[in-house]
Amino acid sequence: MARDSRYWLFKTEPGSYSIDDLSAEKNQTTFWEGVRNYQARNLLRDDMKQGDQILFYHSTANPAGIAGVAEIVRDGYADHTALDPASPYYDEKSSAENTRWYMVDIRLIRKFKRLIPLDELKPIKALDGMVLLQIGSRLSVQPVTKKQFETILKMAK
């Protein structure tokens, strides 16, 4: 039996990698590397599947907010950057035999006409309980409910 699509929010610092960078990629597709948090790693490895939808969030920006939508086009697999000493994501404890870190491939669906700022999200009742809006939430990849996802899509129109 096919599994229902799930929804996620991916945080990125636009100075390092923005939705415009994804838009410029060949086929508007890239791998999402460098996640170095075990809880986020587990989501990438175990829960994210091809076809799942992603809210693309610009953090540490002024203003921070949701910039668009992407989708997962490849299930979680070993993050090869952990094995590359030249990579900023190198992990000396990782090995080909002991994969500690995972990534997924994503593809841009669309960039919103305007960024939806974090401050605009906070008072929306339909977004109550959203991980992004919880105090102390710092996870770089996080689950989003279908209702939350659809609410944000409506806000983007």
N, C-alpha and C positions, 0 to 999 in steps of 0.2 A: 504494500500500500504506500502511495506517495505521501510524503510529509508535507504539511502546509508550509508555505514560505514564512520566514521569520524576518524581523526587522531589527536594525542595528543603528547605532550612531558611532561614527569614527571621528575622533578628534585629530586635528593636525594644526601645526603652527604654519600660517600662510607664508611666513618668511623662509621656511624650510621647504614646504610643499603645499601648494594651494590648489583649489579647484581649477584655476587657470592652467596650472602645470599639468593636471590630469587631462584637461581639455586639449592641450598641445601634444600629448603623448600619441604615438602611433596607435591607431585604432582606439584611442582614448581609453587605453587599458594599461594597468601597471600592477606590480605586486606590492602588497602592503607589508613592508618589512620593518624590523627594528623594535617590535613590541617586546619589552623586557619586564613584564609583570606576570606572575604566574596565573593570576585569576584571568587576565586578558588572554594569556597564552591558551588557557583551557577553553575559552570561548572560541578562539580561532581554530584550535585543533579539533574540538569535539562537537561544537554546536553550529558553527557557520557552514552553510551549504550553498552550492551553486543555485542561483535564482533568488537568494535572499536580497532584500533591499536595504540600502544604507543611506542614512542622512549624513552628509559631508559637512562637518563642523569646523569652523576656523576658531581656534582657541588663541589665547595671548594676542588678540588683535583688538583694535579699537574701532568699532565695537566687535566683540566676539559674537559669533552667530552661525546659523545654518546657511550654507551657501548653495546647496543643491542635493541631488540624489544620484547615487551610483548603485551598482548591483555586484554581487559576488559572482564571478565567472569561473572560479576554480576553488574547490574545497581546500581546507587547510593542509599544508605540506611543510616540510622542514625549511626553516629560514636559513638559506645558504650564507647570508651575510654574517652569521655568527661564527662561521669557519674562516672568514677572510680577515687576516690581520690588518689589512689596509682599510677595512670598513669601520666607520664609527660605531657599528653595532657588533663588532667582534666580541666574542665571549670565549675566553681561554679555557673555560670548563666544558665547552661544547665539543663534540666530536661527531664524525659521520655515523658512528655506532650509537652514540647517545645524543639524540636530538633533543635539546632543551627548549628550543624556540620554534614557533610556527608562524606562517603567514598565509594569506589568501590573495588571489588575484581579483581585482575589481575593475569595473568598466563604468565610465560616466554615462548616466542616463540623461541628466540635464542640469544645467546651472540655472539657479533661480534668477529672475530678473532683478531681484534685490536681495541682499543678505537679510535674513530674519534675525534681528539682534536678540541676545540672551535676555535683555531687560523686557522685550516684548513677549517672550515666552513665559516668563515667571507668573504673570497674573492670570493666565489662561486656565480655567477650571479643568478642562479636558486633559490637561497635561500634568495634573496632580499625580505625584508618585513617580514622575519621570526621573530616572537616575541622574541625568544631567543637572536637574534642578535641586537635587538633594545636597544639603550642606556637607562639605568635605568630600564630595564625589570627584575623584581625579582619574578614574579609569579611562584609558585612551580608546577602548572599544567597549561598548556597552549595549545591553538589550534595550529595545524600544517596543512598546505594545503596538498592535495594529491600530488601535484607536488614536494613540499619540502620533503615529506616523501619518495617518490620514488627516488629523487635525493640522499638522504642520504643512502638508500638501495644500490644504485649503487656504492656509495663511499665505502661501507663496503665490496664489493666483491674483 
